[in-house]
Amino acid sequence: MWALWIAVVAAALISFYALLPNSNVNAVPPDMPAALAGDMASYREQLDNYVYNHHTAAGAVPQSAFAHTGNWNYTSTRWQNYVNNGIVVVYPAAGGPPLPAGFLGALLQQAGYSVEAGSVLDKQIVNPQNTGGNVMLPTGMPPLTDGTPVWIAQVF
């Protein structure tokens, strides 16, 4: 009987402390720029795999073509893409929520400071870490405003 009473009191105390308000105030906020850069990387990887297996893919590939519905894979609607001759470009969707401060730095870090990632300037991908020249965006691509973060890949 004493054991039951001790178990009930212990459960009550645990519940009380677990439900205290503001118990997570001191928690570190998530690193949203890094999380979004990882999300963009996941989107790009899924698109790369699709384009590799479908060499005729061109233009804007609809997300439904390469997203695996019903699978654990998550594909964000935050990104858009453009494909031209095996070159894949991923950039933020028009009209989407603004990217947080520090996103470009997180994107560059996610890309390993590669010349394939950066921001648009005069139809080129500019990477402040790159001193070897800029990468041109593919022809026929929808116009992007200067400063738009992009990530490009040559799939085949």
C-alpha positions in Angstrom: 0.0 0.0 0.0 2.9 2.3 0.8 4.4 1.6 -2.6 1.2 2.6 -4.3 1.0 5.9 -2.3 4.6 6.7 -3.2 4.0 6.0 -6.9 1.0 8.3 -6.9 2.9 11.1 -5.2 5.8 10.7 -7.5 3.6 10.8 -10.6 1.9 14.0 -9.2 5.2 15.7 -8.6 6.5 14.8 -12.0 3.4 16.0 -13.7 3.4 19.3 -11.7 7.0 20.1 -12.7 6.5 19.0 -16.3 3.5 21.3 -16.8 5.1 24.4 -15.2 4.6 27.4 -17.6 7.6 28.8 -19.3 9.6 25.7 -18.5 11.4 26.0 -21.9 12.2 29.7 -21.8 15.9 29.1 -21.5 15.9 26.7 -24.5 18.1 27.7 -27.4 16.0 28.8 -30.4 16.5 26.7 -33.6 19.0 27.9 -36.1 16.5 28.8 -38.8 19.0 29.8 -41.5 20.8 26.5 -41.2 17.5 24.6 -41.1 16.3 26.3 -44.3 19.7 25.7 -46.0 19.3 22.0 -45.2 15.8 22.1 -46.6 17.1 23.7 -49.8 19.8 21.0 -50.0 17.2 18.2 -49.6 15.0 19.8 -52.3 18.0 20.1 -54.6 19.1 16.5 -54.0 15.6 15.1 -54.8 15.5 17.2 -58.0 19.1 16.1 -58.9 18.0 12.5 -58.6 14.9 13.1 -60.8 16.8 14.9 -63.5 19.5 12.2 -63.5 16.9 9.6 -64.2 14.9 11.7 -66.6 17.3 13.3 -69.0 14.6 15.1 -71.0 13.4 17.1 -68.0 13.5 20.8 -68.9 12.2 24.1 -67.5 10.4 24.2 -64.2 10.0 20.6 -63.0 6.8 20.3 -60.9 7.4 19.2 -57.4 4.9 16.4 -57.8 7.2 14.8 -60.3 10.1 14.3 -57.9 8.6 14.6 -54.4 7.9 11.2 -52.9 4.4 11.5 -51.4 3.6 9.1 -48.7 7.3 8.7 -48.0 9.4 10.0 -45.1 11.0 12.5 -47.5 9.8 16.0 -47.0 9.9 18.5 -49.9 9.3 22.1 -49.1 7.1 24.4 -51.3 9.5 27.2 -50.4 11.7 26.5 -53.4 11.4 26.7 -57.2 13.6 25.1 -59.8 14.8 25.4 -63.4 16.4 22.7 -65.5 18.3 23.2 -68.7 20.4 20.4 -70.3 21.2 18.7 -67.0 21.8 21.9 -65.2 19.6 22.3 -62.1 19.0 25.6 -60.4 17.1 25.9 -57.1 16.0 29.3 -55.8 13.3 30.7 -53.4 9.7 30.5 -54.6 8.2 33.8 -55.7 5.8 35.2 -53.2 7.1 33.0 -50.5 7.9 34.1 -47.0 11.1 36.1 -46.7 14.3 34.2 -45.8 15.8 35.0 -42.4 18.9 37.1 -42.0 22.0 34.9 -42.3 20.4 32.5 -44.8 23.0 33.1 -47.5 25.9 32.4 -45.0 24.1 29.2 -44.0 23.6 28.2 -47.6 27.3 28.8 -48.4 28.3 26.7 -45.4 25.8 23.9 -46.4 27.3 24.0 -49.9 30.9 23.8 -48.6 31.6 27.3 -49.9 31.3 25.9 -53.4 31.1 28.1 -56.5 27.7 26.4 -57.1 26.0 28.4 -54.4 25.6 32.1 -53.9 23.5 35.1 -54.8 22.4 36.4 -58.2 24.2 39.5 -59.6 23.7 40.3 -63.3 22.6 36.7 -64.2 25.7 35.2 -62.4 26.1 33.4 -59.2 28.3 35.4 -56.9 29.9 33.8 -54.0 32.0 36.1 -51.7 34.2 33.1 -50.8 35.0 32.4 -54.4 37.9 34.2 -56.1 38.0 32.0 -59.2 35.2 33.7 -61.2 31.4 33.6 -61.1 29.1 30.9 -62.5 26.6 32.0 -65.2 22.9 31.1 -64.8 21.5 29.0 -67.6 19.9 30.7 -70.6 16.1 30.7 -70.7 15.8 30.9 -67.0 13.1 33.2 -65.5 14.6 36.5 -64.4 15.8 36.6 -60.8 16.4 39.8 -58.9 19.9 40.6 -57.8 20.6 39.2 -54.3 18.4 36.1 -54.7 20.1 33.1 -53.2 20.6 30.2 -55.7 22.2 26.8 -55.8 23.1 25.3 -59.1 24.3 21.8 -60.1 25.5 20.0 -63.2 23.7 16.6 -63.1 24.9 15.1 -66.3 
